[in-house]
Amino acid sequence: MKKQNKIYIVDVTNRDGVQTSRLGLAKLQKTMINIYLNEMGVCQSEFGFPVTRHETNYINANLELIRMGALKPIMLSGWIRAIRGDVEKACKMTRVENLNLSISTSDQMINGKFQGKYTRVDVIKEMVEAVHTAYRLGIKYVGVNAEDASRTHLDYLIKFARAAKKAGAQRIRYCDTLGYDDPFTIYERIKVLAEEVRLPIELHCHNDLGMVVACSIAGAKAAIDAGVDAYVNTTVNGMGERAGNADLVSTILAIKYSSGFNGRYILDERVKLSHAWKIAKYGSYAFGVPIPINQPGVGANAFAHESGIHADGALKDRRNYELYDFEELGRGEPELIETGRQITAGEYSGIKGFRNVYDKLEMKFKDEKEATKILELVRYANVHTQQPLTEDELRFIAKYPEIARKIFTMAP
């Protein structure tokens, strides 16, 4: 029986999302994003930069969560440049097992960015050497990224991808780095690339022209039509450089409910849309950026009706004015806001108030020594995030104190 090709989600919040100018995430927050993505059934998180020293403890701690069975079945992959030195450094600094190797392929970047350092021939040579080095050093999964693929001459892009496949790359990531493509051009280019190379295609698109979700799913459609799997890059709430990346929830909704995809193109069955509300709210809190009121699925107005005709129609049958149900996204439960006395846990908490906070979470400590140990970590966590800790963050610290300790530790 012929294998049915599917669309998979690779979330890059912890790599591209955190590169957003003026914003970022603490390492605990990046860890929570990995946990939420895993709970949501997302197949892969590009979780950081293995050659960046302040990421080392966070990366190794999250890989330890995988080995402990606390973070699975999600794949955690690192992002580095497609040069031998970066591969060697990544393998020396971390225990990473999955890598995406990235190098620019357009003439614009070869001439304007490398400025004589590399030619087209050199780009392929460097990439191939990096792939071979990765496998020689024990890396299990290698994906190759063509940066600025949308402005790369198609013949050269095919040549680059074939060389990557021959070297052992398991996927080609087509990067619409500047959001230059439209849904029609990306479909045409991905269809030809996939047919010529016969390798799964990963779509990494940006929103500079406001078409990021449309381009992402058009590229995925092309890959499936060509007979290979598609992997769509997303970020929580669309966070990312400049105008952002493809929003995780919007992309899933588009695949599940748009007229051309519904029932025709299959999304990875592990994805649980019911976790959308939770991860979107956490992403908004962690980044400190409110969810736009008109954000698909999770915005405050996504299921709000005021116009007489619309309200009447929605009350008669929600399908009149709603494509999907709010319950599907994990929405609908009332949110309680404490308006009286509150005891919070922070960097200056004492043991009495701290124990009161954990008592409300119905978490107990075996003795005063254990409680004091966790309190000390909670203090560090508050310094680390500079925000009040969420209930899930507090639970994580109490459950995995040694992992938390590694995440909070940096040595300049």
LUMROSE-797778 format. One record per residue (C-alpha): residue in one letter; z, x, y. Coordinates in steps of 0.1 Angstrom, whole numbers, plus 5000, padded with zeros to 4 digits. Layout:
N
AZXY ...
//
This chain:
412
M500050005000 K499050145034 K501950245056 Q502550025086 N502650225118 K505550145142 I506750205177 Y509950415179 I512250465209 V513150825220 D515650795249 V515651095273 T518450985297 N520451295288 R517551515296 D515151365322 G517551095335 V520151355345 Q517451555363 T517451275389 S517951435423 R521451365438 L522651215406 G523951325372 L526351265343 A529451435332 K529351575296 L531751295284 Q529351035299 K526351205282 T528251185249 M529050815255 I525350755261 N524550915228 I527050695211 Y525750375227 L522150475219 N523150525182 E524850185181 M521750035196 G519550175168 V517550415190 C516050675166 Q516350975189 S518151105220 E516851405238 F520451505246 G520151815267 F519152175274 P520152425247 V519452725269 T521652605298 R525052755295 H527052465309 E525552245282 T526552465253 N529952315244 Y528651965249 I525652015227 N527652185199 A530351915201 N527851635198 L526151815168 E529651835153 L529951455157 I526751425136 R528151655109 M531351455108 G529351135103 A530650985136 L527150995152 K524450895128 P521650815120 I520350905155 M518551235159 L519651465187 S516951695200 G517051965227 W514352035253 I513152385262 R510152565274 A507552645248 I508153025249 R509553245222 G512453365243 D513753015250 V513652925213 E515553245204 K518153175231 A518552805221 C519152905184 K521653175195 M523652965219 T523752635200 R523552485165 V520552265175 E518252165147 N515551965166 L513552095195 N510951965219 L508852265232 S507252205266 I504452375284 S502052275312 T498452205301 S496552085332 D494352315353 Q496352205383 M499552345368 I497952645351 N496552755384 G499052615409 K502252665389 F501652965367 Q499453125394 G497653375372 K500453435347 Y498853225320 T495253115313 R494352815291 V494153055261 D497553195269 V499152855271 I498052775235 K499053125223 E502553095239 M503052745224 V501952845189 E504253145189 A507152935201 V506552685172 H506452955146 T509553115160 A511452775159 Y510652725122 R511453095114 L514953045129 G515652735109 I514652445133 K513952135112 Y511951925137 V509552055163 G507751845188 V505251995213 N505051855249 A501851875269 E503251865305 D500851695329 A498751575300 S497351295321 R495651545344 T494551775316 H490951785306 L490751585274 D488751835254 Y491352105261 L494251865254 I492751795219 K492352175213 F495952225224 A497251945201 R495252065171 A496652415176 A500152265177 K499552065146 K498252375127 A501352565138 G503552285123 A504352055152 Q505351715139 R504551525171 I502551565203 R504251445235 Y501751325260 C503451365294 D502151155323 T504351385344 L503351245378 G502750885368 Y499050945373 D497650725345 D497150355345 P497450135314 F493650155309 T493150525312 I496150615291 Y494950385263 E491550545263 R492950895263 I495650845237 K493250665214 V490850955214 L493651215211 A495351035182 E492050985163 E491051355168 V494451505159 R495951255135 L499551325145 P502251085158 I502051055196 E505051045220 L504550885254 H506451025283 C505650845315 H506850835351 N506950555376 D505350715407 L502850435409 G505050155395 M503350125361 V505650325339 V506450055313 A502849925312 C501550275307 S504150355280 I503350055259 A499550085265 G499750445252 A501850325222 K499250055215 A496550315215 A498450535190 I498950245166 D495350135170 A494350485160 G496550475129 V499550695139 D503150615148 A504050595185 Y507250725201 V508050585236 N510350785259 T512850575278 T515950615300 V518850385306 N518050175337 G514950375342 M516750675357 G514750985361 E513051225385 R511451075416 A510750705409 G512150725374 N511050685337 A510450385315 D513550165315 L514950135280 V515549755280 S512349665298 T510349865273 I511949695243 L511449355259 A507749435266 I507149535230 K509049235216 Y507848955239 S504549045257 S501648835245 G499549125233 F502449285213 N504549005200 G503848995162 R501049245164 Y502849575171 I506049655152 L509149795169 D511450015149 E513549745131 R516849935137 V516749865175 K519449615184 L518549445217 S522049285216 H523449625229 A521249615260 W523849465284 K526549715273 I524450025277 A522949915310 K526349845325 Y527750175313 G524650365327 S525050195360 Y528750285362 A528250645350 F525350725374 G527050525402 V523850325408 P523949945408 I521549755385 P518849595407 I519349225410 N515849165397 Q515949415368 P514349265337 G516849135312 V520049285327 G519749215364 A522048955380 N519048725386 A517348775353 F518548435341 A519348275374 H517547965386 E517947795421 S514647625429 G514847255420 I511747265398 H512847575380 A516547475375 D515447125362 G512947285338 A515347545325 L518047285319 K515647065300 D514447355278 R515247715286 R511747815273 N510247645303 Y511347935325 E512848205302 L510748415277 Y513848525258 D517548435256 F520348605275 E522448605243 E519848835227 L520749105252 G524449075246 R525048875278 G526948555282 E530648655277 P532748605308 E533948925325 L537548925335 I538649125366 E542349205370 T543649085403 G547249165398 R549149485389 Q547049755372 I548150075355 T545350325352 A545050665334 G543850955355 E544351315363 Y547951265377 S549151005351 G552551025336 I553450945300 K554850595307 G551850455325 F549550635301 R551150475271 N550950135288 V547150175292 Y546750265255 D549049985244 K546649735261 L543849895240 E546049825210 M546050195201 K549250365189 F550250725187 K552350855158 D554851035180 E555451155216 K553851495208 E550451325200 A550651095230 T551351395253 K548351585238 I546051285244 L547451235279 E546551595288 L542951545276 V542751215296 R543751405327 Y541051665321 A538551385315 N539351225348 V538851555366 H535651595346 T534051255355 Q535851195388 Q535850825379 P538350595363 L537850615325 T536350325307 E538050165276 D535450325253 E535950665269 L539750635264 R539250535228 F536850825222 I539251075235 A542050945213 K539850925182 Y538151265186 P540551485207 E539251815195 I535651715202 A536651585237 R538451925243 K535152105236 I533151875259 F535551925288 T535652305284 M533352525305 A533452905310 P531353025339 
//
